[in-house]
Amino acid sequence: MVKSRKVFDLSQLSEFLSCREAAEIGHLHEVTVRRYLAERKLTRYKLGRKTLIRRDEFMSLIRPQEIVAQA
């Protein structure tokens, strides 16, 4: 079985967040971010052992929640 791998340019690393960084930005627990990855609500990118998330994808996921929280 061949695993598909997401390959990206290291110069674009600022477009990515670690699970911890995403949790801090979204005011979420890190377990919640990892649950989003497990439920495939977010795409997981790997750099060695490190799990990364695209910043724009994460922001589009949490943005509707921010609007509801402000209402």
QUIBEL-V967244 format. One record per helix or strand. SS is the DSSP state (~ for helix, > for strand). FROM is the first residue (numbers start at 1). TO is the last residue. If there is no record, write none. Layout:
ss,from,to
SS,FROM,TO
SS,FROM,TO
//
This chain:
ss,from,to
~,10,15
>,16,18
~,19,26
~,30,38
>,45,47
>,50,54
~,55,70
//
